[in-house]
């Protein structure tokens, strides 16, 4: 972790924020989690809290042929989203997200890791940007069905990146019994699937505390090779801390020139489980980090 600490120290000392991009840092090992077989139809039980004064409803997932039931929506990336361009594979920061993808796939080859929680210490550090681009990079692989899930019920923005509807989504599935295949959407003719946050709720933490949320997160790898979850910042609410106990690993996003070393340490210490896979440094100066890529690809012309 010394490289991580050195990177954080440099981030705290640097104040420039122009022309910056994302750079993945190192990944310490995590403990393997053993999965267990489940039947084709898995009942998720009944909501045991009267969240938002709505009636409790039975929740079920029919795994057989699930992806064929999901509606496909147009691939419409918002102009201000800064998502990677799938038609221009060698541009930055696409190379860096493919590098991050390679590291995670290597870890997955050694351990049972399928659900990744992406968070940060504080707002505006690039967690949603990282989660969405990592999901797109993973979905480029032919064998990957990837789910990008927006569990940030306080300030959800993932649906805006793809110019999609916010509901039906996660909250509608949990509270109103909307079938999961109706809440999830396929993004264009790709391997990327998207679960929006859903209708607004007044008490997000109470909703996420339902045992059905844990069961859902643990069931999704039956359908998707990777489940990438966007959450609120760790120091902003307890949501990400709770959700981290359901997932296989956590990616912490820090922003160079903005995130302080102390905030990152506080955020990591707040986690109930020691399952941090690594730190993603967002906001790296392109002139400092990508000269090697520019040189290499210029030689291919």
N, C-alpha and C positions, 0 to 999 in steps of 0.2 A: 504493500500500500504506500510505500515511500514515494513512488511516482505520482500517485494521486495527491498526497499531501503537498508535494512540490508544486503540482499544477494548481492546487487551490491557493497556495501562497502567492504564486505568480498572478493568479486571477484577482486576488484581493489588492495587489499592488498596482495592477494595470487599470487605467481609467478610460482608454480609448474604446469606442464601440462602433466605429464606422467600418464598413466592408468586412464583416465578420461572418464566420460560418461555424459548423459543428465538427468536433473532433472527438472520437471515442477514446476513452482511457482504458487501463488494464482491468482485467476481470479476475478477481480472486476466486478460488474454488468454493462451491456450495455443497451442502449435504444432499444426498440423493433421497428422493421421496418415492415410496412404493405406491403404485396405483393398485386398484382392485377392480375386478370385472363387475359390470352392471348389466341388468337385463336390457333388452331392446327398448322397452317402454319403462321409463323411470318416473315414478310419482315423486313430486317434490313436496307433497303434504299440503297443509293449510297455513295461511298466514296467521301467526299467533299474536300479532299486535294489531290493534285497530288504528293503523297509520292513516292519517288524514281523514279519519272517520268514514273510511270506505269499507264495504263488506269484505270479509275474508273469502277467497276463492281457491278452488283446487288448481294446482299447477302440474302440468305433465309435459314431458318432452318425448316425442316420437322420433327416435334416432334413425330408423330405417328410412332411406330416401329423403332425409331432411333437406339437403342442399337443393334438391330438385323442386322443393316447395317454396323456396325463397324468391321473392320478387326481385327482378333486376331493374335498377334505375340508371339513368344516363351517367356517364363519366363526365362530370362537369366540375372541374377544379376552380375554385374562386381565384381571381387574379392576384389577390393580396395574400394568398395562402402560403407561398414560398415552398410548395411541395415539389418533389423531384419530378423531372420530366421523363416519363417512361420511354419516349421516342429519342431521347438524347442521353444515352446511357453513360457516356464518359464525362459528363459535366459535373462540376462540384455543386452542391455537396453530395451528389449521388454516389460518387466513389466512396465517400466516407461512410455512408449508410450501408453500402454493400460490404465494406470492411467490418462494420458493426454486425451485420447479418452473419458474416462468415464466422466471427468469434462466437456468436450465440449458437449457431448451428454446430460448431465444434463442441461446445459445452453440452448441447443436447445429445450429441452422439455418445457422450460419456455418462450422462446422467438423465434421469427422467424429468425433463424440464419442458413444459409447454405453455405455462401461463406466466406472463411478465407484467409486472406493475411498473408504470413509468410515472415518476413524481419528481418533485423538487422541494427545496427547503421553503422558498417563498414564491409569490406570483411573478409572472413575466420573466421567467428564466428559460423558457423554451420546451417545457415538458410535452405540450400538445404537438408542437412542431416535430419533436423527436419521435413521439409515439406514432404519428401519422406517417412520417417518412420511413420509419423502420418497418411498419406494416406494409407499405407499398413495396419496399425493397424485398421483403420476405415473399410477397405475393408474386414477384417476378419469376420465382422458381416454379417450374411446371407442376411439381408434386405437392405444392403447398396450398392448402386452403387456410387462409389467414383471417382472423376476426379482429377488427379494431373496435373495442368496446368503450363507450364513454360512460364512465362511472363517476364523473364529476357532476353531481346533481345540483351543485351550487351555482357554478358558472360554466355550463356546458357550451363548447364552441366547435366540437368536431364536426357536427352536422353542417356548420357554416363553411367549413373547408371544402366540402363536396357539394355545396348548394343543395342540400337535402332537407327534408322535413325533420323536425325534432321528435315528433311522435307519429305513430306509436313507437315506443322504445322500452327501455329497461323498467322504468317506473310503471308503465302501463301493463307490462307483463307481470310484474309482481303484485300490483294492486287490483287490476281489473281483469286479470286472467286472459289478456290478449295472447294468443298463441305465439310462441317464440319465433316460429317461422314467419309470422306476420310482422314482428318487431325488427327482425334482421333484414337487411337489404344487401344485394350484391351490387358492387360498384362496376357498372359496365360489363364488358365481356372479359373480366379479369378473375383472378383467384382471391380478390380482396372482398371481404364481407364487413358490414358495418352495423353495430348496434348503437343507436343514438340513446341519449339520456332519457328521453320520453317526456311526458307532461310534468310541469313543475310540481314539486312537493315542498311543504313547509318545514319538514323535519327530516332531512336527508340521512342523518346519522342513525336515527331510529329505523328508517327503512333498510339501511345497509346492515343493521344488526340482526335482521331476520335470518333465521337459519337457512331459509330458502336461497339467500344470496350465496352463501358458502357452497351449498349443494349445486347451484347453478354454475359457479366458477369451476368447481371440480368436475362437473359433467361436460363442459364445453370441449375439452380435449378429445372427447369421443367423436367430435365432428370436425374440429379444426386442429391442424398441426401446430399452429401458434395462436395464442390468444393474448393480445396486447391491450392492456387496460390503462386508460388515461384517468387520473384521479386529481383531487385538489392537492395543493402543497401540504407538506407535513406540518409546517409550523402555522398553517392557516386554519386547519381543522383536524379532527381525529379520524376522518374518513379513510385517508390513505394508510394510516397506521393499522386500522382494523382490517382493511382489505389485504394488506401485506401478509396477514396471517393465513389467508386463503390461497395465496399464489405460490408459485415455485421460486420466484426470484424478483428482485427489485432493481430497476435502473434509476439512479439518481442523476438528475440533470442540473448542472451548475452553469452559470453564465459568467464568462470571463469579464472582469471589470465591474461586476455587479454583485455576485454572490460572495459573501464573506466566509472565511474559514470557520469562524465560530458558529455561523448559522448551519453550515453543513454538518459540523460535529454534533450540534444540538439535534438536528433533524435525524441523523443516523442513530443517535442514542435514544431517540423517541420510539424507534421501531421495536416492536415486541419480539420479532424474530430476527436472527442474524442471517438473513438471506439476501444481502445486497450483492448482486452479481458484478457491479462495477459502476463507474461514474462516467457520464458523458459530458464533456466540456463544450458548451455551446458558445458561439461568439468568437471563435479563433480567427485571427487576421489571415485573410486569404494569401496575402503576399508573403507571409511567414511560413505557411504550411503547405501550400499547393504548388510551389514552384517545380517540385519533382514530377507532378502529374502533367503540368503544362509542358515541361521539357519532353517527357516521354511521348505524349500524344502529338506534339508538334513534329516529332520525327517520323510519325506514321503517314504524314501527308505526301 
